[in-house]
Amino acid sequence: MKVAVVMGGAGPEHQVSLASGRGIVKAIGLLGHTAIPLQIDADGNWVDGQHEAIEILQACDVTVPAVHGEGGEDGTLQGFLQQLKVPYVGSGVAASAVGLDKHLTKAVLRAHGIAVAPGITLAGPDLSDTEVAMQKLKAAGLGFPVFVKPGNGGSSFGVARATDLPSLTQAIADAAVLDPHVLVEREMVGREIDLAVLEFPDGRVDTAPALEIHSDPGQPFFNATAKYGSNATRFVVPAPLEPALAERLRRTAIEVFAVLGCEGLARVDFFVPPDGDPVVNEINTFPGFTPASQFPRMWAAAGLSYAEVVDTLLRTAVARG
């Protein structure tokens, strides 16, 4: 097959996306297919030119939209590919848009009885009015510490932990630079567990063994530095879980995938409190995909190599048409 791999993008995850795309391109070559990399620069422009990119995309059998975050994982690129009638890997427009929007994700999951971290969403004038933010937090029964994060985006860019009014004010201002909607959520104390969900060509959906994150103790939380710039962060897979908890997380991850209408792949991230029920933190409809990323690590523990995971994604996309 001829496979286009779109990478880069205008969001803060540009470099992460390039790394994911390069890994996928290499795997496609190992599978015996022809990989055609297409890059979107940091200003959102197609490096080869938009008309040239359209011609290339339409000449390919399938496309891998490996752009993380804004402009790629939010349904924008998926809609573009659908207009071109080009088969592509991963979720469609609606699931991608909802999955990247943390507020919408939580609203949908909460409506389906799936536990999410308690929090509030700030927008418009509320972003610069700390008194209103404090009133909303109080009404929601939330106190410090809290986590502040942009409504859209990934890789923990713009995420901060606030322990008092000054740090809350600064955190909201910083997050608002990246997105006009800002979430303020209760700090969830407990284990951080990830589940990798994969759809197979026959329509079956399953998860790999769970992964537990042990973040760099020198960082305040599992932030971008702990994710990409630290040798002290450890990923344990399979995570040591009681069988009942492991099965509960597996069922919930597949339910989240189905409720949001996802296709192809997703990573569902959980908090597991010491004495409470698991809580969904977020979903990534196109998670980091370097060979060292969590998603391929989990499937490696299930016996699927990086290239075999890519092969599954391609075959599933082609089968879906």
Protein Blocks (a to p, Z undefined) as FASTA:
>chain_A
ZZdddeeijbfklmmmmmmmmmmmmmmmmnopacddddddfkopafkojklmmmmmmmpm
bdcdfbghehklnommmmmmmmnopacedjdfklmmmmmmmmlmmmmmmmnopacddddd
dehjllmmmklmmmmmmmnopacddddddfbdcehioiacdfbfklmmmmmmmmmmmocb
dcdddddedddddddddddfkopacddddddddddfkbgbdcfklmmmcckbccdddddd
dfklmmmmmmmmmmmmmmnopghiacddddddfbbcdddfbdcfbdcfbfkbmklmmmmm
nopafklmmmmmmmmmmmnZZ
